[in-house]
């Protein structure tokens, strides 16, 4: 769809000449002879960019600018001025103009400015859409994403939440396993009760048993008073055991008993404590392999793994990257007291193309760094960490000799989609095909769920 540019100038030759030049660039144009006519055109809707002279009868260009900035935020305005009124142009920039040009107008420069202004408007629109989508998702769940993979994770969490079944959450480090536990607890009948979290790998073996089950006074050196463990603290709520594959066999036996009987004794104690606790455990290990090698109890595995929820790595759900990046950007902009509104196209492309071996945790850290380093209202490619930045650099598409036409087409579609940050409309435009055709080919080639591929087939949360 063509962008529409409004040209307002009281000199007929200038406004018609500029409108004709812009029409040759492929834009739809509207001409206005004064400020009143210009504002009426804007009020009618459909205008994407305003180019206005500063000196006009009835309503000046400066008044038009102030009215647009106040009533239509996000609509860019380029002002035209004579050589003798540069001060007015500077004043217009302070009032919110996108840029200014002096007369006589250089048409090549005008074409470039118009393109930049429209790109800025489109980028702002996309950022607003992402912000709205992030806000809507946050109201529903702590997990953010729109990919089929993350929707499946959320659906499983919703289905298991009302039950008492134990849940084992699996996935690579940094994919957001803890957020699944948050979602299950929040959606469960236990949501009014406590959600207690234990990072098993962060505690020494000698402390883990006491941390989980508590201890009596004098149970060991330094035990100066009775202490309740995490199981007691989580009574009538949910206990999240992160990195469950790291615990030793003695603790595994006691956890198994709690799962079977809902009972245990504190370290150094004889009194039996009964609890009503829902267990959600998580691991990045292959527990079946751990069982085969004698490091994890098979009976405990089956008690924990009543329902399994697998969280896929970020490289397999790239459609979630823009939403996650925007959520983190908003968070860190607020925390650092800076105004950063979004990512420019090259930065967005780099975020999309990078394989994220550290998953959501790495994305979070990278966005925090970018917000701190940003020199303007948008994060640019140069603001990203070096390893992420390199994925946004121009690269050739390599098609191995001997590839079939179908294989070559698959590679070309995949790499173009990655280079455009997942933007399917832009990808279809570059490839010279319709959007419906692109969608069909994505489905035919199995690229729909992973539109960016895996970086050339290589490849906050837990």
RAZI-V10280 format. One record per pair of residues at least 12 apart in sequence whose ideal C-beta (glycine too) atoms are under 8 Angstrom apart, sorted by the first residue. I is the first residue (numbers start at 1). J is the second residue. Records with the same first field share a line. If there is no record, write none. Layout:
BEGIN
I = J ; J
END
This chain:
BEGIN
2 = 26 ; 27 ; 28
3 = 27 ; 28 ; 48 ; 49 ; 118
4 = 27 ; 28 ; 29 ; 30 ; 46 ; 47 ; 48 ; 49
5 = 19 ; 22 ; 27 ; 28 ; 29 ; 30 ; 47 ; 48 ; 49 ; 50 ; 51 ; 114
6 = 29 ; 30 ; 31 ; 32 ; 38 ; 41 ; 42 ; 47 ; 49 ; 50 ; 51 ; 52
7 = 19 ; 22 ; 29 ; 30 ; 31 ; 32 ; 51 ; 52
8 = 31 ; 32 ; 33 ; 34 ; 35 ; 37 ; 38 ; 50 ; 51 ; 52 ; 53 ; 56 ; 61 ; 64
9 = 32 ; 33 ; 52 ; 53 ; 56 ; 80
10 = 33 ; 34 ; 53 ; 55 ; 56 ; 57
11 = 53
12 = 33
14 = 53 ; 80 ; 103 ; 105
15 = 31 ; 32 ; 33
16 = 31
18 = 51 ; 105 ; 107 ; 110
19 = 31
21 = 107 ; 110 ; 111
22 = 110 ; 111 ; 114
25 = 111 ; 114
27 = 114
30 = 47
34 = 56 ; 57 ; 58 ; 59
35 = 52 ; 56 ; 57 ; 58 ; 59 ; 60 ; 61 ; 63 ; 64
36 = 58 ; 59
38 = 50 ; 52 ; 59 ; 64
39 = 59 ; 64 ; 67 ; 68
42 = 68 ; 72 ; 75
47 = 75
48 = 75 ; 118 ; 121
49 = 75 ; 76 ; 77 ; 78 ; 114 ; 117 ; 118 ; 121
50 = 64 ; 68 ; 75 ; 76 ; 77 ; 78
51 = 77 ; 78 ; 79 ; 80 ; 110 ; 114
52 = 64 ; 65 ; 77 ; 78 ; 79 ; 80
53 = 79 ; 80 ; 81
54 = 79 ; 80 ; 81 ; 85 ; 88 ; 89 ; 92
55 = 81 ; 82 ; 85
61 = 79 ; 80 ; 92
62 = 79 ; 88 ; 91 ; 92 ; 95
64 = 77
65 = 77 ; 79 ; 92 ; 95 ; 96 ; 97
66 = 95 ; 96
69 = 95 ; 96
74 = 121 ; 124 ; 125 ; 128
75 = 121
76 = 98 ; 117 ; 118 ; 120 ; 121
77 = 96 ; 97 ; 98
78 = 97 ; 98 ; 99 ; 100 ; 101 ; 110 ; 113 ; 114 ; 117
79 = 92 ; 97 ; 99 ; 100 ; 101
80 = 100 ; 101 ; 102 ; 103 ; 105
81 = 100 ; 101 ; 102 ; 103
82 = 102 ; 103
83 = 102 ; 103
86 = 102
89 = 102
98 = 113 ; 116 ; 117 ; 120
99 = 113 ; 116 ; 117
101 = 113
119 = 345
123 = 342 ; 344 ; 345 ; 378
124 = 341 ; 342
126 = 342
127 = 326 ; 341 ; 342 ; 343
130 = 322 ; 323 ; 326 ; 342
131 = 326 ; 330
133 = 146 ; 323
134 = 323 ; 326 ; 327 ; 330
137 = 323
138 = 327
141 = 154 ; 157 ; 183 ; 186
142 = 179 ; 182 ; 183 ; 186
143 = 157 ; 176 ; 179 ; 180 ; 182 ; 183
144 = 320 ; 323 ; 324 ; 327
145 = 317 ; 319 ; 320 ; 323 ; 324
146 = 319 ; 320 ; 323
147 = 317 ; 318 ; 319 ; 320 ; 449
148 = 317 ; 449
149 = 312 ; 316 ; 317 ; 449
150 = 312 ; 317 ; 320
153 = 180 ; 309 ; 310 ; 311 ; 312
154 = 183
156 = 307 ; 309
157 = 180 ; 183 ; 184 ; 187 ; 309
158 = 183 ; 187
160 = 184 ; 307 ; 309
161 = 183 ; 184 ; 185 ; 186 ; 187 ; 188
162 = 187 ; 188 ; 189
164 = 278
165 = 306 ; 307
166 = 259 ; 278 ; 279 ; 280 ; 281 ; 303 ; 304 ; 305 ; 306 ; 307
167 = 180 ; 181 ; 184 ; 279 ; 280 ; 281 ; 306 ; 307 ; 308 ; 309
168 = 244 ; 281 ; 282 ; 283 ; 287 ; 304 ; 305 ; 306 ; 307 ; 308 ; 309
169 = 181 ; 280 ; 281 ; 282 ; 283 ; 308 ; 309 ; 310 ; 311
170 = 282 ; 283 ; 284 ; 308 ; 309 ; 310 ; 311
171 = 282 ; 284 ; 310 ; 311 ; 312 ; 313
172 = 284 ; 313 ; 359
173 = 284 ; 358 ; 359 ; 361 ; 462
174 = 358 ; 359 ; 360 ; 361 ; 362 ; 461 ; 462
175 = 311 ; 312 ; 313 ; 314 ; 359 ; 360 ; 461 ; 462
176 = 311 ; 359 ; 360 ; 460 ; 461 ; 462
177 = 242 ; 282 ; 284 ; 311 ; 461 ; 462
178 = 197 ; 240 ; 242 ; 282 ; 461 ; 462
179 = 460 ; 461
180 = 280 ; 282 ; 309 ; 311
181 = 195 ; 197 ; 238 ; 240 ; 280 ; 282
182 = 195
184 = 238 ; 280
185 = 237 ; 238 ; 240 ; 278 ; 280
188 = 238 ; 278
190 = 236 ; 237 ; 238 ; 278
193 = 234 ; 235 ; 236 ; 237 ; 238
194 = 233 ; 234 ; 235 ; 236 ; 237 ; 238
195 = 234 ; 237 ; 238 ; 240
196 = 230 ; 233 ; 234 ; 237 ; 238 ; 239 ; 240
197 = 239 ; 240 ; 242
198 = 211 ; 212 ; 230 ; 239 ; 240 ; 241 ; 242
199 = 242 ; 243
200 = 241 ; 242 ; 243 ; 244 ; 246 ; 247
201 = 242 ; 243 ; 246
205 = 248 ; 251
208 = 247 ; 248 ; 251
209 = 250 ; 251 ; 254 ; 267
210 = 223 ; 227 ; 229 ; 267
211 = 229 ; 230
212 = 229 ; 230 ; 231 ; 251 ; 254 ; 255
213 = 229 ; 231 ; 254 ; 264 ; 265 ; 266 ; 267
214 = 226 ; 227 ; 228 ; 229 ; 231 ; 232 ; 266 ; 267 ; 273
215 = 227 ; 229 ; 266 ; 267 ; 268 ; 269
216 = 266 ; 267 ; 268 ; 269
218 = 268
219 = 266 ; 267 ; 268 ; 269
220 = 267 ; 268
223 = 268
226 = 266
227 = 266
229 = 266
231 = 258 ; 264 ; 273 ; 275 ; 277
232 = 273 ; 275
234 = 275 ; 277
235 = 275 ; 276 ; 277
236 = 276 ; 277
237 = 277 ; 278
238 = 277 ; 278 ; 279 ; 280
239 = 277 ; 278 ; 279 ; 280
240 = 280 ; 281 ; 282
241 = 255 ; 279 ; 280 ; 281 ; 282
242 = 281 ; 282 ; 462
243 = 282 ; 283 ; 284 ; 285 ; 462
244 = 281 ; 282 ; 283 ; 304
245 = 283 ; 284 ; 285 ; 287 ; 290 ; 295 ; 296
249 = 295 ; 297
252 = 296 ; 297 ; 300
253 = 297
255 = 300
256 = 297 ; 299 ; 300 ; 303
258 = 275 ; 277
259 = 279 ; 300 ; 303 ; 304
260 = 303
262 = 274 ; 275 ; 276 ; 277
263 = 275
279 = 304
281 = 304
282 = 462
284 = 462
287 = 301 ; 305
288 = 301
313 = 356 ; 359
314 = 356 ; 359 ; 360 ; 363
315 = 355 ; 356 ; 450 ; 454 ; 455 ; 459
316 = 449 ; 450
317 = 449 ; 450
318 = 352 ; 422 ; 450 ; 451 ; 452
319 = 422 ; 451
321 = 351 ; 352 ; 356 ; 363 ; 422
322 = 348 ; 351 ; 352 ; 421 ; 422
324 = 360 ; 363 ; 364
325 = 343 ; 348 ; 351 ; 363 ; 367
326 = 342 ; 343
328 = 363 ; 364 ; 367 ; 368
329 = 342 ; 343 ; 367 ; 370 ; 371 ; 379
332 = 367 ; 368 ; 371 ; 372
333 = 371
336 = 371 ; 372
338 = 371 ; 374
339 = 377
340 = 371 ; 374 ; 377 ; 378 ; 379
341 = 377 ; 378
342 = 378 ; 379
343 = 378 ; 379
344 = 378 ; 379 ; 380 ; 381
345 = 421
346 = 380 ; 381 ; 392
347 = 370 ; 378 ; 379 ; 380 ; 381 ; 383 ; 384 ; 392
348 = 421
349 = 392 ; 418 ; 419 ; 420 ; 421
350 = 381 ; 384 ; 388 ; 389 ; 390 ; 391 ; 392
351 = 363 ; 366 ; 384 ; 388 ; 392 ; 421
352 = 418 ; 421 ; 422 ; 452
353 = 391 ; 392 ; 418 ; 419 ; 421 ; 452 ; 455
354 = 387 ; 388 ; 391 ; 455
355 = 391 ; 454 ; 455 ; 458 ; 459
357 = 459
359 = 461
360 = 460 ; 461
361 = 460 ; 461
364 = 460
366 = 384 ; 385 ; 388
367 = 379
369 = 384 ; 385
370 = 383 ; 384 ; 385
391 = 455
395 = 419
397 = 411 ; 412 ; 415 ; 416
398 = 411 ; 456
399 = 411 ; 412
406 = 445
409 = 441 ; 445
410 = 445 ; 447
412 = 431
413 = 427 ; 431 ; 438 ; 441 ; 442 ; 445 ; 447
414 = 445 ; 447 ; 451 ; 452 ; 453
415 = 453 ; 456
416 = 430 ; 431
417 = 442 ; 447 ; 451 ; 452 ; 453
418 = 451 ; 452 ; 453 ; 455
422 = 451 ; 452
424 = 438 ; 439 ; 442 ; 451
END
